[in-house]
Amino acid sequence: MASRNALQNLVRDGLAERRVEPTVPPRVHYRLTELGVSLDGPLAAVRAWAEAHMAEVDQANARHEASAEDAR
């Protein structure tokens, strides 16, 4: 259900297009619009940042979990 809502949001925001084939059962196809494709560069930069800093994020998560357990 969450993925359907995500797809509906992408269509609503103009990032994807939805096409329904009049078959039984209906087939639904999604594709990125030009606007959606334009996110490739910015998302690649976020992915590269995440890959470069994942160890630091994991360490911060571990510290947070340890302090939360200490507080109990």
TITI-810455 format. One line per 5 residues: number of its first residue (from 1); their letters; for each residue x, y, z of C-alpha. Coordinates in pm, 1 decimal. Each point is the difference from the previous one (the first is absolute). Last residue first. Layout:
<pts>
NUM) A) X,Y,Z  ...
</pts>
This chain:
<pts>
72) RADEA) 1657.2,323.9,3112.2  234.0,295.0,-64.3  292.4,-234.4,-71.5  -202.8,-167.3,-276.6  -66.3,337.4,-164.6
67) SAEHR) 370.3,87.3,29.5  96.8,-324.2,-174.6  -258.9,51.1,-275.1  125.4,353.6,-64.2  363.6,-109.3,-9.5
62) ANAQD) -87.7,-281.8,-244.8  -193.0,239.5,-222.5  291.3,246.1,-2.0  237.5,-281.9,-93.7  -228.6,-111.4,-283.8
57) VEAMH) -19.9,357.4,-129.2  378.4,28.5,8.2  39.4,-329.8,-186.6  -260.7,111.8,-255.3  185.8,322.9,-81.0
52) AEAWA) 142.3,-64.4,-348.1  -293.3,-218.9,-105.8  -249.3,258.2,124.2  180.0,283.8,-180.1  9.3,-200.3,-324.2
47) RVAAL) -372.2,-76.2,32.8  -79.0,368.8,62.5  204.0,98.3,-307.7  -172.6,-266.0,-210.0  -333.6,137.4,122.0
42) PGDLS) 92.6,349.4,-122.0  110.6,-131.2,-340.4  -293.6,-234.7,-61.6  -264.7,250.0,109.5  -32.9,135.1,-355.8
37) VGLET) -146.7,-337.6,-98.9  -306.4,78.8,209.1  -49.1,337.7,-170.1  36.9,-161.5,-341.9  -269.4,-243.6,107.3
32) LRYHV) 81.7,-333.4,156.1  -195.2,-299.2,-115.9  -286.3,-200.7,144.0  -196.1,-283.2,-158.2  -330.5,-149.0,112.1
27) RPPVT) -142.2,-316.6,-148.3  -374.7,-50.7,32.3  -114.2,-355.2,77.9  -141.2,-41.3,-252.1  151.9,246.2,-245.3
22) PEVRR) -60.9,370.8,-54.3  364.9,98.4,50.4  41.7,268.3,268.0  269.5,266.3,-25.7  139.6,191.9,297.0
17) EALGD) 252.9,281.7,-31.8  272.7,79.8,249.8  159.8,305.5,163.2  -303.4,226.5,-44.6  -66.1,31.6,372.7
12) RVLNQ) -330.5,-187.1,-24.5  168.2,-278.6,-199.5  277.1,-34.9,259.3  -259.0,6.3,278.6  -202.5,-274.5,-168.3
7) LANRS) 317.1,-208.4,-29.4  74.3,46.7,370.2  -357.1,-89.1,89.9  28.2,-318.3,-206.5  331.3,-80.6,170.4
2) AM) -157.0,45.8,342.5  -281.1,-242.5,-81.4
</pts>
